């Protein structure tokens, strides 16, 4: 399956839960996210390309519940998987809170790179 990324992904860490069709549930974090997909740091969860999953995202309104979104695994590597959502998740990455968190994350990465040089 070919991944088609239309939106820029924000480097944003969000705790999510992923469930597959067999009923297995994995709790993990996003490394980055966009309205159409995300990279999930799943390390060893056994999710494979073309597998259909449900990604539980925290409610963007902060109500404490989860919003489940259908997704398909489009690529897999040692530390995680890239997933493409079945429909855009507008409220999550478009919020001021998400933009601020992405900016702070980028600043932290830039600071770490300066310290390493």
Phi and psi restraints in degrees (range 20) as a CNS / XPLOR table:
assign (resid 1 and name C) (resid 2 and name N)
       (resid 2 and name CA) (resid 2 and name C) 1.0 -92.1 20.0 2
assign (resid 2 and name N) (resid 2 and name CA)
       (resid 2 and name C) (resid 3 and name N) 1.0 132.2 20.0 2
assign (resid 2 and name C) (resid 3 and name N)
       (resid 3 and name CA) (resid 3 and name C) 1.0 -81.5 20.0 2
assign (resid 3 and name N) (resid 3 and name CA)
       (resid 3 and name C) (resid 4 and name N) 1.0 135.5 20.0 2
assign (resid 3 and name C) (resid 4 and name N)
       (resid 4 and name CA) (resid 4 and name C) 1.0 -122.3 20.0 2
assign (resid 4 and name N) (resid 4 and name CA)
       (resid 4 and name C) (resid 5 and name N) 1.0 102.0 20.0 2
assign (resid 4 and name C) (resid 5 and name N)
       (resid 5 and name CA) (resid 5 and name C) 1.0 -97.4 20.0 2
assign (resid 5 and name N) (resid 5 and name CA)
       (resid 5 and name C) (resid 6 and name N) 1.0 118.9 20.0 2
assign (resid 5 and name C) (resid 6 and name N)
       (resid 6 and name CA) (resid 6 and name C) 1.0 -104.7 20.0 2
assign (resid 6 and name N) (resid 6 and name CA)
       (resid 6 and name C) (resid 7 and name N) 1.0 -20.9 20.0 2
assign (resid 6 and name C) (resid 7 and name N)
       (resid 7 and name CA) (resid 7 and name C) 1.0 -118.5 20.0 2
assign (resid 7 and name N) (resid 7 and name CA)
       (resid 7 and name C) (resid 8 and name N) 1.0 149.1 20.0 2
assign (resid 7 and name C) (resid 8 and name N)
       (resid 8 and name CA) (resid 8 and name C) 1.0 -69.6 20.0 2
assign (resid 8 and name N) (resid 8 and name CA)
       (resid 8 and name C) (resid 9 and name N) 1.0 138.0 20.0 2
assign (resid 8 and name C) (resid 9 and name N)
       (resid 9 and name CA) (resid 9 and name C) 1.0 -86.1 20.0 2
assign (resid 9 and name N) (resid 9 and name CA)
       (resid 9 and name C) (resid 10 and name N) 1.0 139.9 20.0 2
assign (resid 9 and name C) (resid 10 and name N)
       (resid 10 and name CA) (resid 10 and name C) 1.0 -94.7 20.0 2
assign (resid 10 and name N) (resid 10 and name CA)
       (resid 10 and name C) (resid 11 and name N) 1.0 134.4 20.0 2
assign (resid 10 and name C) (resid 11 and name N)
       (resid 11 and name CA) (resid 11 and name C) 1.0 -72.7 20.0 2
assign (resid 11 and name N) (resid 11 and name CA)
       (resid 11 and name C) (resid 12 and name N) 1.0 93.3 20.0 2
assign (resid 11 and name C) (resid 12 and name N)
       (resid 12 and name CA) (resid 12 and name C) 1.0 -136.8 20.0 2
assign (resid 12 and name N) (resid 12 and name CA)
       (resid 12 and name C) (resid 13 and name N) 1.0 125.9 20.0 2
assign (resid 12 and name C) (resid 13 and name N)
       (resid 13 and name CA) (resid 13 and name C) 1.0 -96.0 20.0 2
assign (resid 13 and name N) (resid 13 and name CA)
       (resid 13 and name C) (resid 14 and name N) 1.0 118.0 20.0 2
assign (resid 13 and name C) (resid 14 and name N)
       (resid 14 and name CA) (resid 14 and name C) 1.0 -131.5 20.0 2
assign (resid 14 and name N) (resid 14 and name CA)
       (resid 14 and name C) (resid 15 and name N) 1.0 133.2 20.0 2
assign (resid 14 and name C) (resid 15 and name N)
       (resid 15 and name CA) (resid 15 and name C) 1.0 -72.3 20.0 2
assign (resid 15 and name N) (resid 15 and name CA)
       (resid 15 and name C) (resid 16 and name N) 1.0 129.3 20.0 2
assign (resid 15 and name C) (resid 16 and name N)
       (resid 16 and name CA) (resid 16 and name C) 1.0 -134.6 20.0 2
assign (resid 16 and name N) (resid 16 and name CA)
       (resid 16 and name C) (resid 17 and name N) 1.0 166.2 20.0 2
assign (resid 16 and name C) (resid 17 and name N)
       (resid 17 and name CA) (resid 17 and name C) 1.0 -124.1 20.0 2
assign (resid 17 and name N) (resid 17 and name CA)
       (resid 17 and name C) (resid 18 and name N) 1.0 142.7 20.0 2
assign (resid 17 and name C) (resid 18 and name N)
       (resid 18 and name CA) (resid 18 and name C) 1.0 -123.6 20.0 2
assign (resid 18 and name N) (resid 18 and name CA)
       (resid 18 and name C) (resid 19 and name N) 1.0 129.1 20.0 2
assign (resid 18 and name C) (resid 19 and name N)
       (resid 19 and name CA) (resid 19 and name C) 1.0 -123.5 20.0 2
assign (resid 19 and name N) (resid 19 and name CA)
       (resid 19 and name C) (resid 20 and name N) 1.0 139.9 20.0 2
assign (resid 19 and name C) (resid 20 and name N)
       (resid 20 and name CA) (resid 20 and name C) 1.0 -103.0 20.0 2
assign (resid 20 and name N) (resid 20 and name CA)
       (resid 20 and name C) (resid 21 and name N) 1.0 179.7 20.0 2
assign (resid 20 and name C) (resid 21 and name N)
       (resid 21 and name CA) (resid 21 and name C) 1.0 -69.9 20.0 2
assign (resid 21 and name N) (resid 21 and name CA)
       (resid 21 and name C) (resid 22 and name N) 1.0 -16.8 20.0 2
assign (resid 21 and name C) (resid 22 and name N)
       (resid 22 and name CA) (resid 22 and name C) 1.0 -84.6 20.0 2
assign (resid 22 and name N) (resid 22 and name CA)
       (resid 22 and name C) (resid 23 and name N) 1.0 -4.4 20.0 2
assign (resid 22 and name C) (resid 23 and name N)
       (resid 23 and name CA) (resid 23 and name C) 1.0 92.6 20.0 2
assign (resid 23 and name N) (resid 23 and name CA)
       (resid 23 and name C) (resid 24 and name N) 1.0 1.5 20.0 2
assign (resid 23 and name C) (resid 24 and name N)
       (resid 24 and name CA) (resid 24 and name C) 1.0 -71.8 20.0 2
assign (resid 24 and name N) (resid 24 and name CA)
       (resid 24 and name C) (resid 25 and name N) 1.0 139.8 20.0 2
assign (resid 24 and name C) (resid 25 and name N)
       (resid 25 and name CA) (resid 25 and name C) 1.0 -123.6 20.0 2
assign (resid 25 and name N) (resid 25 and name CA)
       (resid 25 and name C) (resid 26 and name N) 1.0 132.8 20.0 2
assign (resid 25 and name C) (resid 26 and name N)
       (resid 26 and name CA) (resid 26 and name C) 1.0 -125.1 20.0 2
assign (resid 26 and name N) (resid 26 and name CA)
       (resid 26 and name C) (resid 27 and name N) 1.0 131.5 20.0 2
assign (resid 26 and name C) (resid 27 and name N)
       (resid 27 and name CA) (resid 27 and name C) 1.0 -99.2 20.0 2
assign (resid 27 and name N) (resid 27 and name CA)
       (resid 27 and name C) (resid 28 and name N) 1.0 130.0 20.0 2
assign (resid 27 and name C) (resid 28 and name N)
       (resid 28 and name CA) (resid 28 and name C) 1.0 -151.2 20.0 2
assign (resid 28 and name N) (resid 28 and name CA)
       (resid 28 and name C) (resid 29 and name N) 1.0 -168.7 20.0 2
assign (resid 28 and name C) (resid 29 and name N)
       (resid 29 and name CA) (resid 29 and name C) 1.0 -129.8 20.0 2
assign (resid 29 and name N) (resid 29 and name CA)
       (resid 29 and name C) (resid 30 and name N) 1.0 153.1 20.0 2
assign (resid 29 and name C) (resid 30 and name N)
       (resid 30 and name CA) (resid 30 and name C) 1.0 -80.8 20.0 2
assign (resid 30 and name N) (resid 30 and name CA)
       (resid 30 and name C) (resid 31 and name N) 1.0 149.8 20.0 2
assign (resid 30 and name C) (resid 31 and name N)
       (resid 31 and name CA) (resid 31 and name C) 1.0 -96.4 20.0 2
assign (resid 31 and name N) (resid 31 and name CA)
       (resid 31 and name C) (resid 32 and name N) 1.0 -37.8 20.0 2
assign (resid 31 and name C) (resid 32 and name N)
       (resid 32 and name CA) (resid 32 and name C) 1.0 -152.1 20.0 2
assign (resid 32 and name N) (resid 32 and name CA)
       (resid 32 and name C) (resid 33 and name N) 1.0 161.0 20.0 2
assign (resid 32 and name C) (resid 33 and name N)
       (resid 33 and name CA) (resid 33 and name C) 1.0 -151.4 20.0 2
assign (resid 33 and name N) (resid 33 and name CA)
       (resid 33 and name C) (resid 34 and name N) 1.0 149.4 20.0 2
assign (resid 33 and name C) (resid 34 and name N)
       (resid 34 and name CA) (resid 34 and name C) 1.0 -139.8 20.0 2
assign (resid 34 and name N) (resid 34 and name CA)
       (resid 34 and name C) (resid 35 and name N) 1.0 176.7 20.0 2
assign (resid 34 and name C) (resid 35 and name N)
       (resid 35 and name CA) (resid 35 and name C) 1.0 -64.9 20.0 2
assign (resid 35 and name N) (resid 35 and name CA)
       (resid 35 and name C) (resid 36 and name N) 1.0 -24.3 20.0 2
assign (resid 35 and name C) (resid 36 and name N)
       (resid 36 and name CA) (resid 36 and name C) 1.0 -104.6 20.0 2
assign (resid 36 and name N) (resid 36 and name CA)
       (resid 36 and name C) (resid 37 and name N) 1.0 -7.2 20.0 2
assign (resid 36 and name C) (resid 37 and name N)
       (resid 37 and name CA) (resid 37 and name C) 1.0 179.4 20.0 2
assign (resid 37 and name N) (resid 37 and name CA)
       (resid 37 and name C) (resid 38 and name N) 1.0 -175.9 20.0 2
assign (resid 37 and name C) (resid 38 and name N)
       (resid 38 and name CA) (resid 38 and name C) 1.0 -160.0 20.0 2
assign (resid 38 and name N) (resid 38 and name CA)
       (resid 38 and name C) (resid 39 and name N) 1.0 160.9 20.0 2
assign (resid 38 and name C) (resid 39 and name N)
       (resid 39 and name CA) (resid 39 and name C) 1.0 -104.3 20.0 2
assign (resid 39 and name N) (resid 39 and name CA)
       (resid 39 and name C) (resid 40 and name N) 1.0 126.4 20.0 2
assign (resid 39 and name C) (resid 40 and name N)
       (resid 40 and name CA) (resid 40 and name C) 1.0 -109.7 20.0 2
assign (resid 40 and name N) (resid 40 and name CA)
       (resid 40 and name C) (resid 41 and name N) 1.0 126.3 20.0 2
assign (resid 40 and name C) (resid 41 and name N)
       (resid 41 and name CA) (resid 41 and name C) 1.0 -82.1 20.0 2
assign (resid 41 and name N) (resid 41 and name CA)
       (resid 41 and name C) (resid 42 and name N) 1.0 91.9 20.0 2
assign (resid 41 and name C) (resid 42 and name N)
       (resid 42 and name CA) (resid 42 and name C) 1.0 -105.8 20.0 2
assign (resid 42 and name N) (resid 42 and name CA)
       (resid 42 and name C) (resid 43 and name N) 1.0 -12.7 20.0 2
assign (resid 42 and name C) (resid 43 and name N)
       (resid 43 and name CA) (resid 43 and name C) 1.0 20.9 20.0 2
assign (resid 43 and name N) (resid 43 and name CA)
       (resid 43 and name C) (resid 44 and name N) 1.0 96.0 20.0 2
assign (resid 43 and name C) (resid 44 and name N)
       (resid 44 and name CA) (resid 44 and name C) 1.0 79.9 20.0 2
assign (resid 44 and name N) (resid 44 and name CA)
       (resid 44 and name C) (resid 45 and name N) 1.0 15.5 20.0 2
assign (resid 44 and name C) (resid 45 and name N)
       (resid 45 and name CA) (resid 45 and name C) 1.0 -77.3 20.0 2
assign (resid 45 and name N) (resid 45 and name CA)
       (resid 45 and name C) (resid 46 and name N) 1.0 -12.8 20.0 2
assign (resid 45 and name C) (resid 46 and name N)
       (resid 46 and name CA) (resid 46 and name C) 1.0 78.7 20.0 2
assign (resid 46 and name N) (resid 46 and name CA)
       (resid 46 and name C) (resid 47 and name N) 1.0 18.5 20.0 2
assign (resid 46 and name C) (resid 47 and name N)
       (resid 47 and name CA) (resid 47 and name C) 1.0 -79.5 20.0 2
assign (resid 47 and name N) (resid 47 and name CA)
       (resid 47 and name C) (resid 48 and name N) 1.0 135.6 20.0 2
assign (resid 47 and name C) (resid 48 and name N)
       (resid 48 and name CA) (resid 48 and name C) 1.0 -117.8 20.0 2
assign (resid 48 and name N) (resid 48 and name CA)
       (resid 48 and name C) (resid 49 and name N) 1.0 154.7 20.0 2
assign (resid 48 and name C) (resid 49 and name N)
       (resid 49 and name CA) (resid 49 and name C) 1.0 -54.4 20.0 2
assign (resid 49 and name N) (resid 49 and name CA)
       (resid 49 and name C) (resid 50 and name N) 1.0 142.3 20.0 2
assign (resid 49 and name C) (resid 50 and name N)
       (resid 50 and name CA) (resid 50 and name C) 1.0 77.5 20.0 2
assign (resid 50 and name N) (resid 50 and name CA)
       (resid 50 and name C) (resid 51 and name N) 1.0 -1.7 20.0 2
assign (resid 50 and name C) (resid 51 and name N)
       (resid 51 and name CA) (resid 51 and name C) 1.0 -74.4 20.0 2
assign (resid 51 and name N) (resid 51 and name CA)
       (resid 51 and name C) (resid 52 and name N) 1.0 134.6 20.0 2
assign (resid 51 and name C) (resid 52 and name N)
       (resid 52 and name CA) (resid 52 and name C) 1.0 -89.5 20.0 2
assign (resid 52 and name N) (resid 52 and name CA)
       (resid 52 and name C) (resid 53 and name N) 1.0 130.9 20.0 2
assign (resid 52 and name C) (resid 53 and name N)
       (resid 53 and name CA) (resid 53 and name C) 1.0 -134.3 20.0 2
assign (resid 53 and name N) (resid 53 and name CA)
       (resid 53 and name C) (resid 54 and name N) 1.0 169.8 20.0 2
assign (resid 53 and name C) (resid 54 and name N)
       (resid 54 and name CA) (resid 54 and name C) 1.0 -116.3 20.0 2
assign (resid 54 and name N) (resid 54 and name CA)
       (resid 54 and name C) (resid 55 and name N) 1.0 127.6 20.0 2
assign (resid 54 and name C) (resid 55 and name N)
       (resid 55 and name CA) (resid 55 and name C) 1.0 -105.3 20.0 2
assign (resid 55 and name N) (resid 55 and name CA)
       (resid 55 and name C) (resid 56 and name N) 1.0 120.0 20.0 2
assign (resid 55 and name C) (resid 56 and name N)
       (resid 56 and name CA) (resid 56 and name C) 1.0 -92.0 20.0 2
assign (resid 56 and name N) (resid 56 and name CA)
       (resid 56 and name C) (resid 57 and name N) 1.0 112.6 20.0 2
assign (resid 56 and name C) (resid 57 and name N)
       (resid 57 and name CA) (resid 57 and name C) 1.0 -103.5 20.0 2
assign (resid 57 and name N) (resid 57 and name CA)
       (resid 57 and name C) (resid 58 and name N) 1.0 144.1 20.0 2
assign (resid 57 and name C) (resid 58 and name N)
       (resid 58 and name CA) (resid 58 and name C) 1.0 -62.7 20.0 2
assign (resid 58 and name N) (resid 58 and name CA)
       (resid 58 and name C) (resid 59 and name N) 1.0 146.0 20.0 2
assign (resid 58 and name C) (resid 59 and name N)
       (resid 59 and name CA) (resid 59 and name C) 1.0 -61.0 20.0 2
assign (resid 59 and name N) (resid 59 and name CA)
       (resid 59 and name C) (resid 60 and name N) 1.0 124.0 20.0 2
assign (resid 59 and name C) (resid 60 and name N)
       (resid 60 and name CA) (resid 60 and name C) 1.0 -63.2 20.0 2
assign (resid 60 and name N) (resid 60 and name CA)
       (resid 60 and name C) (resid 61 and name N) 1.0 -20.1 20.0 2
assign (resid 60 and name C) (resid 61 and name N)
       (resid 61 and name CA) (resid 61 and name C) 1.0 -83.3 20.0 2
assign (resid 61 and name N) (resid 61 and name CA)
       (resid 61 and name C) (resid 62 and name N) 1.0 -2.7 20.0 2
assign (resid 61 and name C) (resid 62 and name N)
       (resid 62 and name CA) (resid 62 and name C) 1.0 74.7 20.0 2
assign (resid 62 and name N) (resid 62 and name CA)
       (resid 62 and name C) (resid 63 and name N) 1.0 24.8 20.0 2
assign (resid 62 and name C) (resid 63 and name N)
       (resid 63 and name CA) (resid 63 and name C) 1.0 -78.7 20.0 2
assign (resid 63 and name N) (resid 63 and name CA)
       (resid 63 and name C) (resid 64 and name N) 1.0 -3.8 20.0 2
assign (resid 63 and name C) (resid 64 and name N)
       (resid 64 and name CA) (resid 64 and name C) 1.0 90.6 20.0 2
assign (resid 64 and name N) (resid 64 and name CA)
       (resid 64 and name C) (resid 65 and name N) 1.0 -8.4 20.0 2
assign (resid 64 and name C) (resid 65 and name N)
       (resid 65 and name CA) (resid 65 and name C) 1.0 -99.7 20.0 2
assign (resid 65 and name N) (resid 65 and name CA)
       (resid 65 and name C) (resid 66 and name N) 1.0 -179.4 20.0 2
assign (resid 65 and name C) (resid 66 and name N)
       (resid 66 and name CA) (resid 66 and name C) 1.0 -112.8 20.0 2
assign (resid 66 and name N) (resid 66 and name CA)
       (resid 66 and name C) (resid 67 and name N) 1.0 148.3 20.0 2
assign (resid 66 and name C) (resid 67 and name N)
       (resid 67 and name CA) (resid 67 and name C) 1.0 -109.7 20.0 2
assign (resid 67 and name N) (resid 67 and name CA)
       (resid 67 and name C) (resid 68 and name N) 1.0 114.2 20.0 2
assign (resid 67 and name C) (resid 68 and name N)
       (resid 68 and name CA) (resid 68 and name C) 1.0 -87.0 20.0 2
assign (resid 68 and name N) (resid 68 and name CA)
       (resid 68 and name C) (resid 69 and name N) 1.0 133.7 20.0 2
assign (resid 68 and name C) (resid 69 and name N)
       (resid 69 and name CA) (resid 69 and name C) 1.0 -128.9 20.0 2
assign (resid 69 and name N) (resid 69 and name CA)
       (resid 69 and name C) (resid 70 and name N) 1.0 132.8 20.0 2
assign (resid 69 and name C) (resid 70 and name N)
       (resid 70 and name CA) (resid 70 and name C) 1.0 -72.2 20.0 2
assign (resid 70 and name N) (resid 70 and name CA)
       (resid 70 and name C) (resid 71 and name N) 1.0 143.0 20.0 2
assign (resid 70 and name C) (resid 71 and name N)
       (resid 71 and name CA) (resid 71 and name C) 1.0 -150.2 20.0 2
assign (resid 71 and name N) (resid 71 and name CA)
       (resid 71 and name C) (resid 72 and name N) 1.0 163.3 20.0 2
assign (resid 71 and name C) (resid 72 and name N)
       (resid 72 and name CA) (resid 72 and name C) 1.0 -123.6 20.0 2
assign (resid 72 and name N) (resid 72 and name CA)
       (resid 72 and name C) (resid 73 and name N) 1.0 138.5 20.0 2
assign (resid 72 and name C) (resid 73 and name N)
       (resid 73 and name CA) (resid 73 and name C) 1.0 -74.2 20.0 2
assign (resid 73 and name N) (resid 73 and name CA)
       (resid 73 and name C) (resid 74 and name N) 1.0 121.4 20.0 2
assign (resid 73 and name C) (resid 74 and name N)
       (resid 74 and name CA) (resid 74 and name C) 1.0 -103.8 20.0 2
assign (resid 74 and name N) (resid 74 and name CA)
       (resid 74 and name C) (resid 75 and name N) 1.0 -22.6 20.0 2
assign (resid 74 and name C) (resid 75 and name N)
       (resid 75 and name CA) (resid 75 and name C) 1.0 -156.5 20.0 2
assign (resid 75 and name N) (resid 75 and name CA)
       (resid 75 and name C) (resid 76 and name N) 1.0 159.1 20.0 2
assign (resid 75 and name C) (resid 76 and name N)
       (resid 76 and name CA) (resid 76 and name C) 1.0 -135.8 20.0 2
assign (resid 76 and name N) (resid 76 and name CA)
       (resid 76 and name C) (resid 77 and name N) 1.0 140.3 20.0 2
assign (resid 76 and name C) (resid 77 and name N)
       (resid 77 and name CA) (resid 77 and name C) 1.0 -142.2 20.0 2
assign (resid 77 and name N) (resid 77 and name CA)
       (resid 77 and name C) (resid 78 and name N) 1.0 -178.4 20.0 2
assign (resid 77 and name C) (resid 78 and name N)
       (resid 78 and name CA) (resid 78 and name C) 1.0 -58.9 20.0 2
assign (resid 78 and name N) (resid 78 and name CA)
       (resid 78 and name C) (resid 79 and name N) 1.0 -34.9 20.0 2
assign (resid 78 and name C) (resid 79 and name N)
       (resid 79 and name CA) (resid 79 and name C) 1.0 -105.2 20.0 2
assign (resid 79 and name N) (resid 79 and name CA)
       (resid 79 and name C) (resid 80 and name N) 1.0 5.8 20.0 2
assign (resid 79 and name C) (resid 80 and name N)
       (resid 80 and name CA) (resid 80 and name C) 1.0 166.6 20.0 2
assign (resid 80 and name N) (resid 80 and name CA)
       (resid 80 and name C) (resid 81 and name N) 1.0 -166.1 20.0 2
assign (resid 80 and name C) (resid 81 and name N)
       (resid 81 and name CA) (resid 81 and name C) 1.0 -137.2 20.0 2
assign (resid 81 and name N) (resid 81 and name CA)
       (resid 81 and name C) (resid 82 and name N) 1.0 150.3 20.0 2
assign (resid 81 and name C) (resid 82 and name N)
       (resid 82 and name CA) (resid 82 and name C) 1.0 -97.3 20.0 2
assign (resid 82 and name N) (resid 82 and name CA)
       (resid 82 and name C) (resid 83 and name N) 1.0 132.5 20.0 2
assign (resid 82 and name C) (resid 83 and name N)
       (resid 83 and name CA) (resid 83 and name C) 1.0 -122.1 20.0 2
assign (resid 83 and name N) (resid 83 and name CA)
       (resid 83 and name C) (resid 84 and name N) 1.0 148.9 20.0 2
assign (resid 83 and name C) (resid 84 and name N)
       (resid 84 and name CA) (resid 84 and name C) 1.0 -114.0 20.0 2
assign (resid 84 and name N) (resid 84 and name CA)
       (resid 84 and name C) (resid 85 and name N) 1.0 124.2 20.0 2
assign (resid 84 and name C) (resid 85 and name N)
       (resid 85 and name CA) (resid 85 and name C) 1.0 -71.6 20.0 2
assign (resid 85 and name N) (resid 85 and name CA)
       (resid 85 and name C) (resid 86 and name N) 1.0 151.6 20.0 2
assign (resid 85 and name C) (resid 86 and name N)
       (resid 86 and name CA) (resid 86 and name C) 1.0 -72.0 20.0 2
assign (resid 86 and name N) (resid 86 and name CA)
       (resid 86 and name C) (resid 87 and name N) 1.0 -24.0 20.0 2
assign (resid 86 and name C) (resid 87 and name N)
       (resid 87 and name CA) (resid 87 and name C) 1.0 -149.4 20.0 2
assign (resid 87 and name N) (resid 87 and name CA)
       (resid 87 and name C) (resid 88 and name N) 1.0 154.6 20.0 2
assign (resid 87 and name C) (resid 88 and name N)
       (resid 88 and name CA) (resid 88 and name C) 1.0 -61.9 20.0 2
assign (resid 88 and name N) (resid 88 and name CA)
       (resid 88 and name C) (resid 89 and name N) 1.0 142.8 20.0 2
assign (resid 88 and name C) (resid 89 and name N)
       (resid 89 and name CA) (resid 89 and name C) 1.0 -105.4 20.0 2
assign (resid 89 and name N) (resid 89 and name CA)
       (resid 89 and name C) (resid 90 and name N) 1.0 83.3 20.0 2
assign (resid 89 and name C) (resid 90 and name N)
       (resid 90 and name CA) (resid 90 and name C) 1.0 -68.1 20.0 2
assign (resid 90 and name N) (resid 90 and name CA)
       (resid 90 and name C) (resid 91 and name N) 1.0 -48.7 20.0 2
assign (resid 90 and name C) (resid 91 and name N)
       (resid 91 and name CA) (resid 91 and name C) 1.0 -65.2 20.0 2
assign (resid 91 and name N) (resid 91 and name CA)
       (resid 91 and name C) (resid 92 and name N) 1.0 -25.4 20.0 2
assign (resid 91 and name C) (resid 92 and name N)
       (resid 92 and name CA) (resid 92 and name C) 1.0 -75.2 20.0 2
assign (resid 92 and name N) (resid 92 and name CA)
       (resid 92 and name C) (resid 93 and name N) 1.0 -54.6 20.0 2
assign (resid 92 and name C) (resid 93 and name N)
       (resid 93 and name CA) (resid 93 and name C) 1.0 -87.0 20.0 2
assign (resid 93 and name N) (resid 93 and name CA)
       (resid 93 and name C) (resid 94 and name N) 1.0 -14.6 20.0 2
assign (resid 93 and name C) (resid 94 and name N)
       (resid 94 and name CA) (resid 94 and name C) 1.0 -88.4 20.0 2
assign (resid 94 and name N) (resid 94 and name CA)
       (resid 94 and name C) (resid 95 and name N) 1.0 -3.0 20.0 2
assign (resid 94 and name C) (resid 95 and name N)
       (resid 95 and name CA) (resid 95 and name C) 1.0 -78.6 20.0 2
assign (resid 95 and name N) (resid 95 and name CA)
       (resid 95 and name C) (resid 96 and name N) 1.0 155.0 20.0 2
assign (resid 95 and name C) (resid 96 and name N)
       (resid 96 and name CA) (resid 96 and name C) 1.0 -61.5 20.0 2
assign (resid 96 and name N) (resid 96 and name CA)
       (resid 96 and name C) (resid 97 and name N) 1.0 -37.4 20.0 2
assign (resid 96 and name C) (resid 97 and name N)
       (resid 97 and name CA) (resid 97 and name C) 1.0 -61.9 20.0 2
assign (resid 97 and name N) (resid 97 and name CA)
       (resid 97 and name C) (resid 98 and name N) 1.0 -43.4 20.0 2
assign (resid 97 and name C) (resid 98 and name N)
       (resid 98 and name CA) (resid 98 and name C) 1.0 -66.0 20.0 2
assign (resid 98 and name N) (resid 98 and name CA)
       (resid 98 and name C) (resid 99 and name N) 1.0 -41.6 20.0 2
assign (resid 98 and name C) (resid 99 and name N)
       (resid 99 and name CA) (resid 99 and name C) 1.0 -64.4 20.0 2
assign (resid 99 and name N) (resid 99 and name CA)
       (resid 99 and name C) (resid 100 and name N) 1.0 -40.3 20.0 2
assign (resid 99 and name C) (resid 100 and name N)
       (resid 100 and name CA) (resid 100 and name C) 1.0 -65.6 20.0 2
assign (resid 100 and name N) (resid 100 and name CA)
       (resid 100 and name C) (resid 101 and name N) 1.0 -43.1 20.0 2
assign (resid 100 and name C) (resid 101 and name N)
       (resid 101 and name CA) (resid 101 and name C) 1.0 -63.5 20.0 2
assign (resid 101 and name N) (resid 101 and name CA)
       (resid 101 and name C) (resid 102 and name N) 1.0 -39.7 20.0 2
assign (resid 101 and name C) (resid 102 and name N)
       (resid 102 and name CA) (resid 102 and name C) 1.0 -64.4 20.0 2
assign (resid 102 and name N) (resid 102 and name CA)
       (resid 102 and name C) (resid 103 and name N) 1.0 -41.7 20.0 2
assign (resid 102 and name C) (resid 103 and name N)
       (resid 103 and name CA) (resid 103 and name C) 1.0 -63.4 20.0 2
assign (resid 103 and name N) (resid 103 and name CA)
       (resid 103 and name C) (resid 104 and name N) 1.0 -44.8 20.0 2
assign (resid 103 and name C) (resid 104 and name N)
       (resid 104 and name CA) (resid 104 and name C) 1.0 -63.6 20.0 2
assign (resid 104 and name N) (resid 104 and name CA)
       (resid 104 and name C) (resid 105 and name N) 1.0 -39.0 20.0 2
assign (resid 104 and name C) (resid 105 and name N)
       (resid 105 and name CA) (resid 105 and name C) 1.0 -63.4 20.0 2
assign (resid 105 and name N) (resid 105 and name CA)
       (resid 105 and name C) (resid 106 and name N) 1.0 -43.9 20.0 2
assign (resid 105 and name C) (resid 106 and name N)
       (resid 106 and name CA) (resid 106 and name C) 1.0 -63.5 20.0 2
assign (resid 106 and name N) (resid 106 and name CA)
       (resid 106 and name C) (resid 107 and name N) 1.0 -40.1 20.0 2
assign (resid 106 and name C) (resid 107 and name N)
       (resid 107 and name CA) (resid 107 and name C) 1.0 -65.0 20.0 2
assign (resid 107 and name N) (resid 107 and name CA)
       (resid 107 and name C) (resid 108 and name N) 1.0 -39.2 20.0 2
assign (resid 107 and name C) (resid 108 and name N)
       (resid 108 and name CA) (resid 108 and name C) 1.0 -65.5 20.0 2
assign (resid 108 and name N) (resid 108 and name CA)
       (resid 108 and name C) (resid 109 and name N) 1.0 -42.2 20.0 2
assign (resid 108 and name C) (resid 109 and name N)
       (resid 109 and name CA) (resid 109 and name C) 1.0 -63.1 20.0 2
assign (resid 109 and name N) (resid 109 and name CA)
       (resid 109 and name C) (resid 110 and name N) 1.0 -43.9 20.0 2
assign (resid 109 and name C) (resid 110 and name N)
       (resid 110 and name CA) (resid 110 and name C) 1.0 -62.0 20.0 2
assign (resid 110 and name N) (resid 110 and name CA)
       (resid 110 and name C) (resid 111 and name N) 1.0 -40.0 20.0 2
assign (resid 110 and name C) (resid 111 and name N)
       (resid 111 and name CA) (resid 111 and name C) 1.0 -64.4 20.0 2
assign (resid 111 and name N) (resid 111 and name CA)
       (resid 111 and name C) (resid 112 and name N) 1.0 -41.3 20.0 2
assign (resid 111 and name C) (resid 112 and name N)
       (resid 112 and name CA) (resid 112 and name C) 1.0 -63.8 20.0 2
assign (resid 112 and name N) (resid 112 and name CA)
       (resid 112 and name C) (resid 113 and name N) 1.0 -39.0 20.0 2
assign (resid 112 and name C) (resid 113 and name N)
       (resid 113 and name CA) (resid 113 and name C) 1.0 -67.2 20.0 2
assign (resid 113 and name N) (resid 113 and name CA)
       (resid 113 and name C) (resid 114 and name N) 1.0 -36.7 20.0 2
assign (resid 113 and name C) (resid 114 and name N)
       (resid 114 and name CA) (resid 114 and name C) 1.0 -66.5 20.0 2
assign (resid 114 and name N) (resid 114 and name CA)
       (resid 114 and name C) (resid 115 and name N) 1.0 -39.3 20.0 2
assign (resid 114 and name C) (resid 115 and name N)
       (resid 115 and name CA) (resid 115 and name C) 1.0 -67.4 20.0 2
assign (resid 115 and name N) (resid 115 and name CA)
       (resid 115 and name C) (resid 116 and name N) 1.0 -34.1 20.0 2
assign (resid 115 and name C) (resid 116 and name N)
       (resid 116 and name CA) (resid 116 and name C) 1.0 -73.9 20.0 2
assign (resid 116 and name N) (resid 116 and name CA)
       (resid 116 and name C) (resid 117 and name N) 1.0 -21.6 20.0 2
